[in-house]
Amino acid sequence: MVRKNQIKLGFLGFGEVASTLSEGLLAHGVEVSTCLEGRSQRSMELAKSSGVGLFDSLTELSESSDILLSAVVPAEAVIVAAEVGGGDFDGVYVDLNNVSPGTVKEAFSHITNGKTVDGAIMGGIKNGLGTPIIASGEFAEDFAELNQYGMNIEVIGPEPGQASGLKMLRSAYTKGVSALLFETLYPAYKMGVDEVLLRYLSQTEGSHFKEASISRLKSSALHAQRRAQEMSEVHQFLSQYEDPVITPATREFFHNLLDKIGQIPEKPADYWEIFDKIDEKDDQKARLSKGRNK
């Protein structure tokens, strides 16, 4: 249903988050756009096939948007904010990136004319507009107005950093569990008892454990590079309160996973495909080592 005074919303970055949310927002009558400047080939293809408006530059996108949602990789969060802040944008700027409160505040320091909102996605984006999103900051209620267009935004506090901090804590747990799954299931796979292990773990962890675990493994493989960056942000955040041990180990795990399987173009059909890639990499290293020792 198209409403009067149509909201113009722009996405900074156009990966899985932007493409999924765009589909629902377009259906609710929101005018959604993005820009192709500096985007990867995959992002450009997603944007062109999604039906969103396309701008050639970030400046054009910013000047044409009432709300900007930043959904980029963690390493780009401050960079894109600085680019937006260098223009005349005076709308609502929402950081949805998986970054620490310190990084969010650094990004917001560049948005001198706009209204900033600290946002965090708190579930799998495959649920579309129904995916829970939390928001904090002085202008969080302005962002939450998108609930009338089908989004599921909860304002949790008045301070920037509250939403991103909660996201960091959730990531510390979920990514740590994913790393532990790899390190327990891979040896079981090599032993030929991975299905048995999943069956026994399901008896204690619940009937949905196997399905959820396999989904975690496949998602971790597809997004290994992003996970490694996210865990660097988590480590930075947790270090303000404690001397974390598991978090840096999880970050190192994802770096190692990326080294072994590389960046894969799509989610594997099953977890054994990931383990096969790890085996191939280990075999290559063994052959190289053997050749050097001759």
C-alpha positions in Angstrom: 0.0 0.0 0.0 1.5 3.3 -1.1 1.2 6.1 1.5 1.2 9.9 1.1 4.4 11.8 1.9 6.4 8.8 0.7 9.6 8.2 2.6 12.8 8.2 0.6 15.3 5.7 2.1 18.8 5.1 0.9 21.1 2.2 1.6 24.8 2.6 2.0 26.1 -0.7 0.9 23.9 -3.3 -0.8 24.5 -6.8 0.4 22.2 -9.3 2.0 20.8 -6.9 4.6 20.0 -4.1 2.2 18.6 -6.4 -0.5 16.4 -8.3 1.9 15.0 -5.2 3.7 14.5 -3.4 0.4 12.2 -6.1 -0.9 9.8 -5.6 2.0 10.1 -1.8 2.1 9.3 -1.5 -1.6 6.2 -3.6 -1.1 5.1 -1.2 1.6 5.5 1.8 -0.6 8.8 3.2 0.5 11.0 4.7 -2.1 14.3 2.8 -1.8 17.6 3.7 -3.5 21.3 3.0 -3.3 24.4 4.0 -5.2 26.8 1.8 -7.2 29.9 3.9 -6.6 32.7 1.6 -5.2 30.5 -1.4 -4.8 31.5 -5.0 -5.6 30.2 -6.8 -8.7 27.9 -8.9 -6.5 26.4 -5.8 -4.8 25.9 -4.1 -8.2 24.0 -7.2 -9.5 21.9 -7.4 -6.3 21.0 -3.7 -6.6 20.1 -3.8 -10.3 17.9 -6.9 -9.8 16.1 -5.6 -6.7 14.1 -2.8 -8.3 15.6 0.0 -6.1 16.5 3.3 -7.5 20.2 3.6 -8.5 22.4 6.7 -8.2 25.9 7.0 -9.6 27.4 8.7 -6.5 27.0 8.6 -2.7 26.5 12.4 -2.8 23.4 12.1 -5.1 22.0 9.3 -2.9 22.5 11.3 0.3 20.9 14.5 -1.0 17.9 12.5 -2.2 17.2 10.5 1.0 15.3 11.2 4.1 16.8 8.3 5.9 20.2 6.6 5.2 20.9 3.1 6.5 24.5 2.2 6.6 24.9 -1.5 6.0 28.5 -2.1 5.0 31.4 -4.3 6.2 32.8 -3.1 9.5 36.0 -1.7 8.0 33.9 0.8 5.9 31.6 2.1 8.6 33.6 5.2 9.4 34.7 5.8 5.8 31.1 6.0 4.4 30.0 8.2 7.3 32.8 10.6 6.6 31.8 10.7 2.9 28.2 11.4 3.8 29.2 14.0 6.4 31.2 15.9 3.7 28.0 16.7 1.9 24.7 18.4 2.8 22.8 15.5 4.3 20.5 16.6 7.1 18.2 13.6 7.4 18.3 10.5 9.7 21.5 8.5 9.5 21.3 5.0 10.9 24.4 2.9 11.5 23.3 -0.8 11.2 26.8 -2.2 11.1 28.2 -4.8 13.4 30.7 -2.5 15.0 31.6 -1.4 18.5 30.1 1.6 20.2 33.4 3.4 19.8 33.3 2.9 16.1 29.7 4.1 15.9 30.5 7.3 17.8 33.5 7.9 15.5 31.3 7.5 12.5 28.7 9.8 14.0 31.3 12.5 14.6 31.3 13.0 10.8 27.5 13.5 10.5 27.4 17.1 11.6 24.1 18.1 10.1 22.1 14.8 10.2 20.2 13.0 13.0 22.2 9.9 14.1 20.8 6.6 15.3 22.7 3.6 16.6 21.0 0.5 15.2 21.7 -3.2 15.5 20.1 -6.2 13.7 19.4 -8.9 16.3 18.5 -11.9 14.2 18.8 -13.6 10.9 18.0 -11.1 8.1 16.3 -13.9 6.2 13.2 -13.0 8.2 13.0 -9.8 6.2 11.2 -6.8 7.8 10.2 -9.0 10.7 13.8 -9.3 11.8 14.2 -7.6 15.2 16.3 -4.4 15.1 17.1 -2.4 18.2 17.9 1.3 18.2 19.3 3.9 20.6 20.1 7.6 20.6 18.2 10.9 20.7 16.6 10.3 17.3 15.9 6.6 17.5 12.1 7.2 17.5 12.5 8.9 14.1 14.0 5.6 12.8 11.3 3.6 14.5 8.6 5.4 12.4 9.6 2.8 9.7 7.6 0.3 11.9 4.5 1.6 10.1 6.0 0.2 6.9 6.5 -3.3 8.3 9.8 -3.1 10.1 10.4 -4.4 13.6 12.3 -1.7 15.4 12.6 -1.5 19.2 14.0 1.7 20.8 16.0 0.5 23.8 17.6 3.7 25.1 18.6 7.4 24.6 22.3 6.9 24.2 24.3 6.0 21.1 26.3 2.9 21.9 23.6 1.1 23.7 22.3 -0.7 20.6 25.7 -1.5 19.2 27.0 -2.6 22.6 24.2 -5.1 22.9 24.9 -6.3 19.4 28.6 -6.8 20.4 27.6 -9.0 23.3 25.3 -11.1 21.2 28.0 -11.5 18.6 30.6 -12.6 21.2 28.2 -15.5 22.1 26.9 -16.5 18.6 30.3 -16.3 16.8 32.0 -18.1 19.7 29.5 -20.9 19.5 30.0 -21.1 15.7 33.7 -21.5 16.1 33.3 -24.2 18.7 30.9 -26.0 16.4 33.6 -26.1 13.7 36.2 -27.4 16.1 34.0 -30.2 17.5 32.2 -31.3 14.3 35.2 -31.4 11.9 37.1 -34.1 13.9 33.8 -36.0 14.1 33.4 -35.7 10.4 37.0 -37.0 9.8 36.2 -40.0 12.1 32.9 -40.6 10.3 30.7 -40.0 13.3 29.5 -36.4 12.7 25.8 -37.5 12.4 26.1 -39.4 15.6 27.6 -36.5 17.4 24.8 -34.1 16.2 22.2 -36.6 17.3 23.6 -36.9 20.8 24.1 -33.1 21.1 20.5 -32.6 20.0 19.4 -34.7 23.0 20.8 -32.1 25.4 20.6 -28.9 23.3 17.1 -29.4 21.8 15.4 -30.8 18.7 16.3 -27.8 16.6 20.0 -28.0 17.4 21.1 -29.9 14.3 19.3 -27.6 11.8 20.5 -24.5 13.6 24.1 -25.8 13.8 24.3 -26.6 10.1 22.9 -23.2 9.3 25.6 -21.6 11.5 28.4 -23.5 9.8 27.3 -22.6 6.3 26.7 -18.9 7.2 30.1 -18.7 8.9 31.9 -20.1 5.8 30.1 -17.7 3.5 30.9 -14.7 5.7 34.2 -15.7 7.2 35.9 -12.4 6.3 33.1 -10.3 7.8 33.0 -12.5 10.9 36.8 -11.9 11.5 36.3 -8.1 11.2 33.3 -8.2 13.5 35.2 -10.1 16.1 37.9 -7.4 16.1 35.2 -4.9 16.9 33.8 -7.2 19.7 37.3 -7.6 21.2 37.8 -3.8 21.2 34.5 -3.4 23.0 34.9 -6.1 25.6 38.5 -5.0 26.4 36.9 -1.9 28.1 35.4 -4.2 30.7 37.5 -7.3 31.0 40.5 -9.2 29.5 38.7 -11.4 27.0 40.1 -14.8 26.2 37.5 -16.5 24.0 36.8 -13.5 21.8 40.4 -13.1 20.4 40.5 -16.9 19.8 37.3 -16.7 17.9 38.7 -13.9 15.8 41.7 -15.9 15.0 39.5 -18.9 14.1 37.7 -16.9 11.4 41.0 -15.6 10.0 42.2 -19.2 9.8 38.9 -20.4 8.2 39.2 -17.7 5.6 42.7 -18.7 4.9 41.6 -22.3 4.4 38.5 -21.9 2.3 38.9 -18.5 0.8 36.0 -16.2 0.0 33.2 -18.4 -1.4 30.6 -16.9 -3.8 27.5 -18.6 -2.2 26.4 -20.5 0.8 27.4 -24.2 0.7 24.7 -26.8 0.3 25.9 -28.6 3.4 28.6 -28.4 6.0 30.6 -31.3 4.5 31.4 -29.1 1.5 33.2 -26.7 3.8 35.1 -29.6 5.5 36.1 -30.9 2.0 37.6 -27.5 1.2 39.6 -27.5 4.5 40.9 -31.0 3.6 42.0 -29.8 0.1 43.9 -26.8 1.7 45.5 -29.1 4.3 46.5 -31.5 1.5 48.1 -28.7 -0.5 50.1 -27.5 2.5 51.3 -31.1 3.2 52.4 -31.5 -0.4 54.3 -28.2 -0.4 55.9 -29.0 2.9 56.9 -32.5 1.7 58.4 -30.9 -1.5 60.5 -28.4 0.5 61.8 -31.2 2.8 63.2 -33.3 -0.1 
